[in-house]
Amino acid sequence: MAEPLKNLFSKEFVNSLANHIKQHHKNFNTNAFINDVFDTIWSNKELKQRMRHITECINKHIKIPYQKQVEILTEVATQFKGFTAMIFPDFIEVYGLDNLTTSIKALELFTQYSSSEFAVRPFIIKYPKEMLKQHIKWAQHKNYHVRRLASEGIRPRLPWALGLTSFKKDPTPILPVLELLKNDESEYVRKSVANCLNDISKDHPNLALKIVNNWKGKTKETDWIVKHASRGLLKQGNIGALKTFGLNNQVNAKVTQLKLSKNILKIGDEFSFETSIQLLDKIAHQIRVEYNIYFMKSNGKKSPKIFQIGTYFIKPKQEIIIKRKHKFADLTTRKHYMGEHVLAIVINGKEMAKHFFTIQ
């Protein structure tokens, strides 16, 4: 089993953090800081709780004005990378909201070593005009991590982050940022643009489709973005999205068989399934094939989750056979429950065949 992310905030990390702070702040008591971090309830804290707790301990043990604190953390942050380094933007989020100028400079630096995508959002809410201008500037920054922050930070529905209600209602103010980044040389940045556009599609599908159709066919970069950005609409069987990518929601195809390797499983088990699809139309078609699993939830109701299989060019009367495996192991994003489940095969947004199975 994979190591829980919360364990990244280890004793080794905290000791290293304390020692680096000490190098730039002579009055810093490393032992007292470490003891405060690993308090009596540390083991009960989850990922974000551990991050915030370390942030609060830093503030407690660097007893100087905010701007001076940031000067120290600016020196320290360059020695850390990756997920654990997100404690630095977290510090800005918690203690810097009333000092925009200092905080923005710090977030710009810190994101180059981790990511300020979560920390920037309270500033967007409090200073909308100023922050939109800042994101325009960041979109033109020489560092691709900063350019990625320009689009990732303004995502209306960024997972695990504070929601940006104003952009859910009206995303048009953030579109200039996406326009600046749509042909960015970094795939890391372009993926963020695609995810932001996918967020927009959840609340404003017509606006998202308009952008998709404007960008499609312009460059290889925008073609990749619009396909990735349209995944939510395609999974929903949105007729406009299907049409954009040459998929007919009225295609005359049928599932000729759907077989499961086993009908009764335990949590953690894996099954395989095989399905055959035949085109009945007289002309060839491109079809998008997915499978939908209706998972049993803790409340006794089923909730669907769709998984893409692939896109196929199929000729009249042609039959294709598809085989896939699926594992029912608990994840941080999904917990499995006992009871009846359903597997459904989806073709161009329509469910064509179902098979029931049980987890016990």
N, C-alpha and C positions, 0 to 999 in steps of 0.2 A: 504494500500500500504506500502511496506517495506521502512524503513528509508534509504535514500541514503547513500552510504558508505562515501561520502565526509564529512558528518556531524559527523563522528567519530572524526574529528579534531575540537572538540568543545571548547568553552571557558573554560570549566572545565578541559579538557585535557591540553590546553595551559597554564593555570594558574598553574596546577600541575607541568608541565614541567619547567616552569620558577622558581618555588619555589625550585625544586630539583637542578636545576643548581646553584641557589643562594647559596645553602648549600656547594657547592664545589668550588665556585668562588665568592669571596666576592665583587668584583668590578662589578658584573653583575647587571644591572639595570632592575629589573623585569617589572616595569611599562612601561619603554620605549620599551622593547622587546614585551610585550603584545600589546601595541599600534601599533607597526610596523606590527605585525602579522595581526591584524584586521584592515587593511587599508581600504581605500574607495572602493576598488574593490574586497575585500575578498569574498563577496557573489556571485560574478560572476565566481570565480575560481572553476574548477572541481577538482576531487580527486587528481590526480598527481600534478596538479598545486599548490594545497594547501600544499601537502607534500614538494614540492621543495621550496615553499615560506617560510615555517617554517625553512627548512634547511638553506636558505640564511639569515634569520633573526638571527639564532643561530650564524652563522659565523660573522655577523655584530656586534653582541653584546658581543662576547667572543674574544676580540682583543688581542690575544696572538698567538705564533707560533703553527702550525698545531699539532705537537706532544703533546704539552701541552693541546690543545683543546681536543684531543683524550683521554688524561688521565682523563679529567673532564667528558667527555661523557661516558667513560667506567664505571665510578662510577654511573652516572645517569641512564644509560640504564638498569641496573639490577632491577630498580624500575618499569619498564614498560614491558608489554607483548602484544602480538597480533599485529594486523595490524598497529595501530598507532606507535608502536615501530620501524616500518620500516624507520622512519625518521633518525635513527642512522646509519644504513648502507647507506642510501641515502646521508648523510653528507660525508661519506667516498668516495662514488662514485664521488661526486662533487669536493671535495677538497683534496683527498688523492692519486690521480693517480700517482703522482711523488714520492711517498714515499711508496714503495711496502711493506717493512718489517713491518712498523707500521700499515699500512692499513690491511694487511692480518691477523694480530693478532686481530685487532678490528673486522673485518668481521666474524672471527671465533667465537668470543665472542657474537657479536650482533645477529647472526643467531640463537643462543640458546634461544633467547627471542622473536624473530619475524622471519625474513628470510632475508638472504643476496643474494637471488637468482638473483635479478635484479642488485644489486650493483656490484657483482663480474664480470659481463660480460665485462665492459670496460677494466678491468685488464687482462682478458683472451685475448682480442684483442691486447693489448699493450705488454703483457709479456707471449706469448703463451707457451714457454717451461717451464718457471718457474711455471706458473699456472697449467699446466698439472701435474707436479710433486706435487704441492700442493693439487690438487684434489685426487691424489693417496693417499696422507697422510690423507686427510680428510675422505676418504672412509674407513679408518681403525681407525677412532676416536671412543672413548668410548661413546660419546654423539650422539644419533640418529639424532638430528637436524643437527649436523655437517655432519654426513654421508649422510643425505638427500641433503644437500647443494652440496656435491661432485657430485651427479648425476643431480640434478635440475639445478644447475648453468651452466652446460655444454650442456643442451638441445639445439639442433640446432634451434628449432622453439618455444622457450618458449613464450607463449601468453603474450602480452602487454610488451614485453621486447625487448631489443636491439638484433637483429639477429646476429648469429655467422656464417657468410658466409663461413668461412674456413671449419667448421664442416658440413655445408650443402653440400659442394663440396666433402669432404672426412671425413667421421665420424670415420675412423679407429683409430685415436689417442685417442678417448674417450672410446673405447671398453674395455680397461683394467679396467677402473673405474667400468663399468657395471658388469664385471666379478667378481670383488671383492664384489659387493653388491647384486648379484642375489639371494643369500640365506640369506639375512639379516633377523634378528629376528623381525625387525620392519616392519609392513605393510605400514607405512608411507613412509619408505625408498623404499620398493619394488614397491610401486605405482609410485614413482618418476622414478625408473628404467624402469618400463613399459611405462611411458609417454615419456621417452627419446628414447626408442626403437621405439615407435610409431612415434615420430618425424623423426627418421632415415628412417622409412618405406615410408615416403612421398617423399623422394628424391632418396632412394636406396632400393626399395622393395625387390630385390633379396638378398641383404646383410641382411636385416632384417629377411627375411624368413629363411635364412641359420642359423642365430642365434636362431630363434624360434624353428627350427627343431633340433638343437643341444641341446637346453635346455629342450624341451618338454619330459616329462616322466622321468626326472631325480629326481626331488623332488616336493613335493606339493607346495613349494614356487615358483619354476620356472614355474610350470604348471599354477599357477595363473598369473604370470607375462606375459607369452607368450600369454595367452588368452586375457588379457587386452591390451597388446601391439599390437595385431593383429586386433583390432577393426576397424581401418581405412581401412586396406586391405580387411577385410570381408565386410565392407559397400560398398567398391568399386566393390565387386564381383570378387576379385583377385582369379584366378583359383588355384594357388599354395596355398594360404591361406585356401581356402575352402577345398582343398584336405587334408591339414594338420590336419584339425579338422573334417574329416570324412564327408564332405559335397560335394555332386555331383552337379556340375553346370548344368549338363544335365538331372537332375531328371525330370521325366514326371509327373508333377502335374498341376492342374488347379484351378483357383478361380471360384467357382460355383456361388458366389453372393458377392456383395459389396454394402452395404446400409448405407446411412448417415442419421442421425436423422434430419438434416436440410441442405438445400442447399444454403440458404442465411443467412449470419451472419453479425454482427457488430464487430468492434474491441473491444476485451475484452470478447466476447462471447465464449462459449464452445460447441463443438458438440461431439457426440459419433458416432462410426461407427461399423458395424458388417460385418465380412467377413467369408466365408466358403471355405475351401481348401480341395481338394480331390486328393489322390494319384492314378495315373493311371498305374504306373509300377506294375510288377508282383512280385517284391521283396520289402521288407520294406526299408525305408530310414529315415535318420535324416534330417530334414529341418530347416533352419534358416529363420524366418519370420520377415520382417521389413515393415515399411511404409514410403513412401517418400512424402513429401509435397513440391510442387513447389510454393514457396511464390512469390507474386508480389512485385517487388522492386520499388524504387522511379523513376527509369529510364523507367518504363513500361515493363521491361523484367522479366521473371520468373527465380528464382534461387532455386534449390532443396536442401532440408535438410532431411537427413534420420534419422529415429528413430527405435531402435530395439524393437521388440515385444517379441521374445523368440525363443528357439530351441525346436523342437518337434520330437519325434520318431513316425512315421506314417506307418501303415500297408497298404498293397494293398487294393484298393477300399475304404479304410477308409476315412471318411470326418470329419474334425475338424472345430469347430466354434470358432472364436476369436472376442472378443469385446474390444474396447478401447475408451478412451476419449482424446480429445485434446483441450487445451484452447488457444485462440488467443489474449492473453494479451501482451502488449508491455513489453519487458525486456531490461535490459542494453545492452544485446548482440543481440537483435533482435527487430526491429521496423516493425509493420505491415502496409500495404498499401491497399487501396481499389482496387478492381478489381477481375478478374477471377483467381482462384487458382486450383490446381490439387492435388488429393490424389491418390497415387499409392501403390499397394501391391507388395512387393518384396519377392521372394522366392529364396534362395541360389544365391543371387546376380542379379537376373533377375526380371524385372518388369512384372507382370502377368495381372494386371487389373488396370484401372484408373477410377476416378470419378471426374467430375468438380463441383466446388462450387464457390460462390461469397461472397466477403466481401464488404459491402457497408456502 
